[in-house]
Amino acid sequence: MGSLITPSDLEARSTFYQRMAVLSSAGVGLTDALRNLESNPPGKGYQKPIRSAISAIDGGATLVESLAQLDQRLGQFDLDLL
């Protein structure tokens, strides 16, 4: 059985997407946007996974590949949309 997703988990995920969209619309690059989110994470426990995603992207991974590492914070549906 999977872990329980709480309303605060969904709010943090929504905040993550909203902030990424705003930063992207403002012309901020992908890794810079993620660094911004790392310094001001959208929810508890996001800082370390975002740091890992930045490292993966810097190493040549795509956004989806890097976010897939976020210890199941994002489901397959979310990754498919990206």
CNS distance restraints for C-alpha pairs under 8 A (distance, minus, plus):
assign (resid   5 and name CA) (resid   9 and name CA) 6.04 0.50 0.50
assign (resid   5 and name CA) (resid  10 and name CA) 7.19 0.50 0.50
assign (resid   6 and name CA) (resid  10 and name CA) 6.55 0.50 0.50
assign (resid   7 and name CA) (resid  11 and name CA) 6.16 0.50 0.50
assign (resid   8 and name CA) (resid  12 and name CA) 6.13 0.50 0.50
assign (resid   9 and name CA) (resid  13 and name CA) 6.24 0.50 0.50
assign (resid   9 and name CA) (resid  43 and name CA) 7.61 0.50 0.50
assign (resid  10 and name CA) (resid  14 and name CA) 6.08 0.50 0.50
assign (resid  11 and name CA) (resid  15 and name CA) 6.08 0.50 0.50
assign (resid  12 and name CA) (resid  16 and name CA) 6.12 0.50 0.50
assign (resid  12 and name CA) (resid  42 and name CA) 5.18 0.50 0.50
assign (resid  12 and name CA) (resid  43 and name CA) 4.97 0.50 0.50
assign (resid  13 and name CA) (resid  17 and name CA) 6.42 0.50 0.50
assign (resid  13 and name CA) (resid  42 and name CA) 7.39 0.50 0.50
assign (resid  13 and name CA) (resid  43 and name CA) 7.92 0.50 0.50
assign (resid  13 and name CA) (resid  73 and name CA) 7.96 0.50 0.50
assign (resid  13 and name CA) (resid  74 and name CA) 7.84 0.50 0.50
assign (resid  14 and name CA) (resid  18 and name CA) 6.11 0.50 0.50
assign (resid  15 and name CA) (resid  19 and name CA) 6.00 0.50 0.50
assign (resid  15 and name CA) (resid  42 and name CA) 5.75 0.50 0.50
assign (resid  16 and name CA) (resid  20 and name CA) 6.18 0.50 0.50
assign (resid  16 and name CA) (resid  37 and name CA) 7.63 0.50 0.50
assign (resid  16 and name CA) (resid  41 and name CA) 7.92 0.50 0.50
assign (resid  16 and name CA) (resid  42 and name CA) 5.62 0.50 0.50
assign (resid  17 and name CA) (resid  21 and name CA) 6.10 0.50 0.50
assign (resid  18 and name CA) (resid  22 and name CA) 6.22 0.50 0.50
assign (resid  19 and name CA) (resid  23 and name CA) 6.08 0.50 0.50
assign (resid  19 and name CA) (resid  37 and name CA) 7.70 0.50 0.50
assign (resid  20 and name CA) (resid  24 and name CA) 5.95 0.50 0.50
assign (resid  20 and name CA) (resid  33 and name CA) 6.44 0.50 0.50
assign (resid  20 and name CA) (resid  34 and name CA) 7.62 0.50 0.50
assign (resid  21 and name CA) (resid  25 and name CA) 6.01 0.50 0.50
assign (resid  22 and name CA) (resid  26 and name CA) 6.19 0.50 0.50
assign (resid  23 and name CA) (resid  27 and name CA) 6.51 0.50 0.50
assign (resid  23 and name CA) (resid  28 and name CA) 5.32 0.50 0.50
assign (resid  23 and name CA) (resid  29 and name CA) 7.92 0.50 0.50
assign (resid  23 and name CA) (resid  33 and name CA) 5.99 0.50 0.50
assign (resid  24 and name CA) (resid  28 and name CA) 5.24 0.50 0.50
assign (resid  24 and name CA) (resid  29 and name CA) 6.70 0.50 0.50
assign (resid  24 and name CA) (resid  30 and name CA) 7.30 0.50 0.50
assign (resid  24 and name CA) (resid  33 and name CA) 7.31 0.50 0.50
assign (resid  28 and name CA) (resid  32 and name CA) 6.38 0.50 0.50
assign (resid  28 and name CA) (resid  33 and name CA) 6.00 0.50 0.50
assign (resid  29 and name CA) (resid  33 and name CA) 6.00 0.50 0.50
assign (resid  30 and name CA) (resid  34 and name CA) 6.29 0.50 0.50
assign (resid  31 and name CA) (resid  35 and name CA) 6.07 0.50 0.50
assign (resid  31 and name CA) (resid  54 and name CA) 6.05 0.50 0.50
assign (resid  31 and name CA) (resid  57 and name CA) 7.49 0.50 0.50
assign (resid  31 and name CA) (resid  58 and name CA) 7.95 0.50 0.50
assign (resid  32 and name CA) (resid  36 and name CA) 6.20 0.50 0.50
assign (resid  33 and name CA) (resid  37 and name CA) 6.36 0.50 0.50
assign (resid  34 and name CA) (resid  38 and name CA) 6.02 0.50 0.50
assign (resid  34 and name CA) (resid  50 and name CA) 6.61 0.50 0.50
assign (resid  34 and name CA) (resid  51 and name CA) 7.94 0.50 0.50
assign (resid  34 and name CA) (resid  54 and name CA) 6.70 0.50 0.50
assign (resid  35 and name CA) (resid  39 and name CA) 6.27 0.50 0.50
assign (resid  35 and name CA) (resid  50 and name CA) 7.79 0.50 0.50
assign (resid  35 and name CA) (resid  51 and name CA) 7.53 0.50 0.50
assign (resid  35 and name CA) (resid  54 and name CA) 7.41 0.50 0.50
assign (resid  36 and name CA) (resid  40 and name CA) 6.35 0.50 0.50
assign (resid  37 and name CA) (resid  41 and name CA) 4.89 0.50 0.50
assign (resid  37 and name CA) (resid  42 and name CA) 6.94 0.50 0.50
assign (resid  37 and name CA) (resid  47 and name CA) 7.69 0.50 0.50
assign (resid  37 and name CA) (resid  50 and name CA) 7.53 0.50 0.50
assign (resid  38 and name CA) (resid  46 and name CA) 7.40 0.50 0.50
assign (resid  38 and name CA) (resid  47 and name CA) 4.95 0.50 0.50
assign (resid  38 and name CA) (resid  48 and name CA) 7.72 0.50 0.50
assign (resid  38 and name CA) (resid  50 and name CA) 5.84 0.50 0.50
assign (resid  38 and name CA) (resid  51 and name CA) 6.46 0.50 0.50
assign (resid  39 and name CA) (resid  47 and name CA) 7.33 0.50 0.50
assign (resid  40 and name CA) (resid  47 and name CA) 7.95 0.50 0.50
assign (resid  41 and name CA) (resid  46 and name CA) 5.79 0.50 0.50
assign (resid  41 and name CA) (resid  47 and name CA) 5.66 0.50 0.50
assign (resid  42 and name CA) (resid  46 and name CA) 6.83 0.50 0.50
assign (resid  45 and name CA) (resid  49 and name CA) 7.54 0.50 0.50
assign (resid  46 and name CA) (resid  50 and name CA) 6.03 0.50 0.50
assign (resid  47 and name CA) (resid  51 and name CA) 6.20 0.50 0.50
assign (resid  48 and name CA) (resid  52 and name CA) 6.29 0.50 0.50
assign (resid  49 and name CA) (resid  53 and name CA) 6.20 0.50 0.50
assign (resid  49 and name CA) (resid  69 and name CA) 7.48 0.50 0.50
assign (resid  49 and name CA) (resid  70 and name CA) 5.27 0.50 0.50
assign (resid  49 and name CA) (resid  71 and name CA) 7.57 0.50 0.50
assign (resid  50 and name CA) (resid  54 and name CA) 6.24 0.50 0.50
assign (resid  50 and name CA) (resid  70 and name CA) 7.50 0.50 0.50
assign (resid  51 and name CA) (resid  55 and name CA) 6.35 0.50 0.50
assign (resid  52 and name CA) (resid  56 and name CA) 6.19 0.50 0.50
assign (resid  52 and name CA) (resid  66 and name CA) 7.59 0.50 0.50
assign (resid  52 and name CA) (resid  69 and name CA) 7.78 0.50 0.50
assign (resid  52 and name CA) (resid  70 and name CA) 7.96 0.50 0.50
assign (resid  53 and name CA) (resid  57 and name CA) 6.17 0.50 0.50
assign (resid  53 and name CA) (resid  63 and name CA) 7.81 0.50 0.50
assign (resid  53 and name CA) (resid  66 and name CA) 4.64 0.50 0.50
assign (resid  53 and name CA) (resid  67 and name CA) 5.93 0.50 0.50
assign (resid  53 and name CA) (resid  69 and name CA) 7.14 0.50 0.50
assign (resid  53 and name CA) (resid  70 and name CA) 7.50 0.50 0.50
assign (resid  54 and name CA) (resid  58 and name CA) 6.07 0.50 0.50
assign (resid  54 and name CA) (resid  66 and name CA) 7.49 0.50 0.50
assign (resid  55 and name CA) (resid  59 and name CA) 6.12 0.50 0.50
assign (resid  56 and name CA) (resid  60 and name CA) 6.48 0.50 0.50
assign (resid  56 and name CA) (resid  61 and name CA) 5.36 0.50 0.50
assign (resid  56 and name CA) (resid  62 and name CA) 7.95 0.50 0.50
assign (resid  56 and name CA) (resid  65 and name CA) 7.99 0.50 0.50
assign (resid  56 and name CA) (resid  66 and name CA) 5.49 0.50 0.50
assign (resid  57 and name CA) (resid  61 and name CA) 4.58 0.50 0.50
assign (resid  57 and name CA) (resid  62 and name CA) 5.99 0.50 0.50
assign (resid  57 and name CA) (resid  63 and name CA) 6.65 0.50 0.50
assign (resid  57 and name CA) (resid  66 and name CA) 6.25 0.50 0.50
assign (resid  61 and name CA) (resid  65 and name CA) 5.82 0.50 0.50
assign (resid  61 and name CA) (resid  66 and name CA) 6.02 0.50 0.50
assign (resid  62 and name CA) (resid  66 and name CA) 6.11 0.50 0.50
assign (resid  63 and name CA) (resid  67 and name CA) 6.08 0.50 0.50
assign (resid  64 and name CA) (resid  68 and name CA) 5.98 0.50 0.50
assign (resid  64 and name CA) (resid  79 and name CA) 6.04 0.50 0.50
assign (resid  64 and name CA) (resid  82 and name CA) 6.57 0.50 0.50
assign (resid  65 and name CA) (resid  69 and name CA) 7.03 0.50 0.50
assign (resid  66 and name CA) (resid  70 and name CA) 7.60 0.50 0.50
assign (resid  67 and name CA) (resid  74 and name CA) 7.42 0.50 0.50
assign (resid  67 and name CA) (resid  79 and name CA) 7.62 0.50 0.50
assign (resid  68 and name CA) (resid  72 and name CA) 7.22 0.50 0.50
assign (resid  68 and name CA) (resid  74 and name CA) 7.09 0.50 0.50
assign (resid  68 and name CA) (resid  79 and name CA) 7.05 0.50 0.50
assign (resid  70 and name CA) (resid  74 and name CA) 6.83 0.50 0.50
assign (resid  74 and name CA) (resid  78 and name CA) 5.91 0.50 0.50
assign (resid  74 and name CA) (resid  79 and name CA) 6.84 0.50 0.50
assign (resid  75 and name CA) (resid  79 and name CA) 6.51 0.50 0.50
assign (resid  76 and name CA) (resid  80 and name CA) 6.02 0.50 0.50
assign (resid  77 and name CA) (resid  81 and name CA) 6.37 0.50 0.50
assign (resid  78 and name CA) (resid  82 and name CA) 6.59 0.50 0.50
